[in-house]
Amino acid sequence: MGCFSSKKPVADETSRVQTKISDAEDLKVTPSTFIQLNSRSFQDVYRVGNRLGAGSFAEVRRCEHKVTGQIRAVKIYRKEKVSTAELQVLMHESNILKHFDHPNIVRIYEMFEDDKRYYIVMEHCKGGELFYSISNGGNFTEVQAAHILHQLLSVVAYIHDLRIVHRDLKPENILLEDKGTSYDVKVVDFGAAARLGPSGRLSGTIGTSYYIAPEVISGSYNEKCDEWSCGVIMYILLTGKPPFAGSDDKEILEKVRMGVYSMDIPEMQNVSKEAVALIRKLLCPAGARFTAKQALVHPWIQTMSVHEFSHSNVSAMSDVLANLKSFTQGKKLKEAVQTFIATQLLSTQETKELREVFREIDKNGDGKLSRQELLDEYMKTMDQETAEAEVNQVMARVDTDHSGFIDYTEFLRASLDMKKVLNANNLEMAFSMIDSDGSGKISAAELQKLLGSESLCDDQVWKQIIGQVDQNGDGEIDLKEFKDIVLASI
């Protein structure tokens, strides 16, 4: 039991000294804070639905959270079919996913384990795999393809900044958020992902024949193998055909190794010169290959992926900028509840407009907002001096982990209209989920379970947090006290 917590996440594998926290305000609340091994049984928390997919040792099913009614997906592994090596892959994937904070990487919510199974609960993407859309619909328009590539390259830029390489990017590992033609995507399956060490090189032939980079076949490569895969996906989106085809893997891999493909096919006749130029900068030797950040500023991406934001209600941007400016950090419990609701309770549909605004501000597409990107946006409606003062205030208040950037969840928490989000229903659901024993009160132990899974904290910290809101002095938080602190100054 407890296998999910037995290994440190790949994103944190470099050695670090964990300082014991002795003050509540020093406790950091991030999306990964709430992604834990739930001590309750999976069946007590979720209703299991129909099968969404299956692999050699796992299946994915639709599930419904019994308290919130949210529809999610659960990846279920049968212990009898999972070898030690496969278990390590499972632990690796769950640990790496929980530390990502990007709007186009599938979010995981929690994990369970019983005598027979492991469970990873994650976002449910109604549109299914991009692979099936390609199989059923053939090639995409350039606008649709650029929209998908923009999101995919943003994920690649983000994980490469963390020195993580996916190593198995393909349409089967790209999910469509919804059915229809919006083509908002989520990247999944980080089981093959690896962290770049000091040498900056990786070894081991890992990947899928159609999408694998030639240098991976040779056995020594770096993160640019992901950009090659992006180039293959772009080629397929625009033509409906893979650039390297063959009757079997051996023939395909030999063509990949040679790196020779044709742009002189009928399906390419109506593809723009800019698209062809970008493909050539992705499907080329690693030394000349674009990084994801270079590809994101390529003219084809910049002009073709001017996505739906430009046609949506532009007042959303004004509302977000106002909310960011007025955001103030509250007491630690208030911050935690706001983050909990933003990451655990709100659906992808409820945050869709905010994701579009985030993507619009994030000009370089790296999945986080820099001071300069915010400044550029504020300067559209005010002079530089005023804009700089506003941005300095936003960075000081919203960048709670002091990374120098506003991460996606920090952005969500600060830009949400809390008067709407912190409604009675959401607050009661959040309270119920935190009150794990169903006593009607949140104890210090329950707070520690919620917030302290990755922190070394003095017992005094939990007493401080309770004391900030415990109005009747009983050492616990009831629903009224919970609502009062969370709604304070809203």
Secondary structure, DSSP 8 states (H G I E B T S, - for coil): --GGGSS--GGG-S------B-SGGG----GGGG--B-SS-HHHHEEEEEEEEE-SSEEEEEEEETTT--EEEEEEEEGGG--HHHHHHHHHHHHHHTT---TTB--EEEEEE-SSEEEEEEE--TTEEHHHHHHHH-S--HHHHHHHHHHHHHHHHHHHHTTEE-----GGGEEESSSSS---EEE---TT-EE--TT--B-S--S-TTT--HHHHHT-B-THHHHHHHHHHHHHHHHSS-SS--SSHHHHHHHHHHT---S-SGGGTTS-HHHHHHHHHHSS-TTT---HHHHHTSHHHHHHT--GGGGS-THHHHHHHHHHHH-----HHHHHHHHHIIIIIS-TTTTHHHHHHHHHH-TT-SSSB-HHHHHHHHTTTS-HHHHHHHHHHHHHHH-TT-SSSB-HHHHHHHHS-HHHHT-HHHHHHHHHHH-TT-SSEE-HHHHHHHH-TT--B-HHHHHHHHHHH-SSSSSSEEHHHHHHHHHTT-
